[in-house]
Amino acid sequence: MNTIQLTPDNSNTYIGYQCVYTRGKGLAKKKHIATITRTSPSGKTIYIDDTNWNSLQVVSRAVYAFL
C-alpha cells in the first residue's frame, strides 16, 4: 500500500483518507490508524476520528496518508 507524508501544503487533499501516525516514546511507541475528517485553514492541523485524540499537528509529527 502506498503512503504519502502529510504537510501543511497537501493535507487538505487527503480529507476522507486513512492516515497512520505513531504515539508514545521509545519501546512504547505504537502505530495508530484513523480517518482524516477535516483540516485547519492553515493545513498544520488535521482532525481525525480517533477515540483517544481528535487532532494531530502535521508540522511536528510524521503523519502518512494511505493512497
C-alpha positions in Angstrom: 0.0 0.0 0.0 1.4 3.4 -1.0 1.6 6.3 1.5 2.5 10.0 1.4 3.7 12.2 4.2 1.2 15.0 5.1 2.5 18.5 5.0 0.6 21.8 5.6 0.6 22.2 1.8 -1.1 18.9 0.9 -3.1 18.0 4.0 -6.4 19.4 2.5 -6.1 17.0 -0.4 -6.5 13.9 1.8 -9.7 14.6 3.7 -11.5 11.3 3.9 -8.4 9.2 3.6 -7.0 6.9 6.3 -3.8 8.0 7.9 -1.2 6.4 10.1 0.8 8.0 12.9 2.8 6.9 15.9 2.1 7.6 19.6 4.3 7.1 22.6 8.0 7.1 23.3 10.8 4.6 23.0 9.6 1.0 23.2 6.1 2.1 24.0 5.7 3.8 20.5 2.8 2.3 18.6 1.2 2.9 15.2 -2.4 4.1 15.0 -4.7 4.4 12.0 -7.6 6.9 11.8 -9.6 8.7 9.1 -9.0 12.4 8.4 -12.2 14.3 8.8 -11.1 17.8 8.2 -8.1 20.2 8.4 -7.4 23.6 9.8 -7.3 26.5 7.3 -3.5 26.7 7.6 -3.2 22.9 7.0 -1.0 22.5 10.0 -3.6 20.5 12.0 -5.7 17.6 10.8 -8.7 16.4 12.7 -9.2 12.6 12.9 -11.9 10.1 14.1 -9.8 8.6 16.9 -11.4 8.0 20.3 -8.2 9.0 22.2 -7.2 12.0 20.1 -9.2 14.3 17.9 -6.4 16.3 16.2 -2.8 15.9 15.2 -0.1 18.6 14.4 1.1 17.8 10.9 4.1 20.1 11.4 5.5 18.4 14.5 4.6 14.8 13.8 5.1 12.3 10.9 1.7 11.6 9.6 1.2 9.5 6.5 -2.0 9.1 4.3 -2.8 5.8 2.6 -3.3 6.2 -1.1 
